[in-house]
Amino acid sequence: MDTNMTVLGIELESVSANLSALQINADQFFLLVMACLVFFMQCGFAFLEAGSVRSKNTTNILIKNVLDVWLGAFAYWAMGYAFAFGGGNAFIGYRHFFFEGFSRSLMSHWFFHFVFAATAATIVSGAMAERTEFAAYLIYSFLITGFVYPVVSHWAWADNGWLLVGPGNGISYQDFAGSGVVHVVGGMAALVGAVILGPRIGRFENGKPVTGLSGHTVPLVALGGFILMFGFLAFNGGSQASISQPGDGYVVAIAIVNTVISGSLAALTSLTIRRMGLSGGGQWSLLTTINGALTGMVAICAGCCCVYAWGAAIIGVLSGIIYIVVSWLVLKAGIDDPLDAVAVHMGGGVWGVLSAPILAVDTGIVFNISSPLSWEALGWNFAGLAAIMGWTAIISILLFGVMKFAGILRVEATLELKGLDIPKHGEPAYPIESYGHGWGSMGMTLLTAPVNGTETSPVSGVETVRMNGIDNQALVMDHPTLRETTPVKGSPKTCRSIGVMVNMEVENATDQLEVDETVSTFM
């Protein structure tokens, strides 16, 4: 009898151990799958940003999105995770640099938080698109992923972070999926970067915005927006971080459902405002609808696990209004944000952080308006929001200010006007012939060859570039900043890839003038 009981006890211990291992595996698998879906949001950002810039800068913005992932992965492996979850003190962690002393059981945790860090960095590149030096991008992307964001995530999500620990009385910072930790960080850095960098050439005239700098393809924006909306379901649902414990499935489900409801109401609200003519010309705007939906999904991140569906609807409606208002304020202030990143991420993020303690089930202010603890919770979230914004703003001002002072933040005016794809990357996003559509007798070709010199054309008096021993009359604008009298910055003998607009036939001076005017419109 004793022998049988001993065997039974051993078997029960074995079953218990296997069950525990199965739970751990299930949780890690869940976290990895959710992280992979969030990783795919980088594809959404890439499409959204590529469609929102002009065609001549498409390759430039795409390579930035690619490097957000790979440069960010290196930064988060080297130091980001250590600062975020490496023990340490209430302000910052300091263990596990380059995975030193790192447990294999934390691999899924590292991957999930890495894709969050990469998201914060990606937000910034959109607001600074079309005029930022590539080296400057590499610097700020590395530091945001490896330092700025990890410190904030340590405050809010590490066990010993000062925001999570709170002031006592059970009060803690509420930000389930990162309205503040991810989106306010990205949005604030984007705002500071856009202000210090300055607007694109031609974006404002006499302090008023010019509408001619819109993106080159709405379908790409729509595709990117849909991918981001899909990714947000995993972004918020996956933040539960486990699926094996009782109640986990419900939390994941309610987080996803609330994300959909908030995005829905935000999209409809912003579209209605635009259609009523209160923002823009009274159209049924696809772009406004997409950005409104994204703002609602950003805002619900903080409280998606703890509000009723009607609370998510309220968050969504106000998110749609906030997007319209902040977008207008940014434009009114003369700040050039090609993707409305500040309105979507900082506007939505700020509202999300404040809405969570107001609408949280049972503990929120709407349920306990006379309870001091509910108001303390709101106050603590407000304090956390102020700390996040202050930290990000200070580091961003130092970072972008130093780069501007060093002259490495912004590209030269000539390159900005001609586009960054060819001179910076040698890889136009589209066949070069497509840029000549509708140009009449003028054709366009891409020439890759040694540049032997320049001379003045006797036909029209414009610069002629001699390439491979053949004289090609380059169409040069009258504006002095557009006249290219020297090879592209680099070797005086050779250019890796120069886009030269070639006049195939110049019939008379009138025809030449007409082409010049067309080029001005195109550029």
Summary of the structure (lengths in Angstrom):
residues: 523
radius of gyration: 26.8
end to end distance: 90.9
largest distance: 111.9
contacts: 1904
relative contact order: 0.11
helix: 63%
strand: 6%
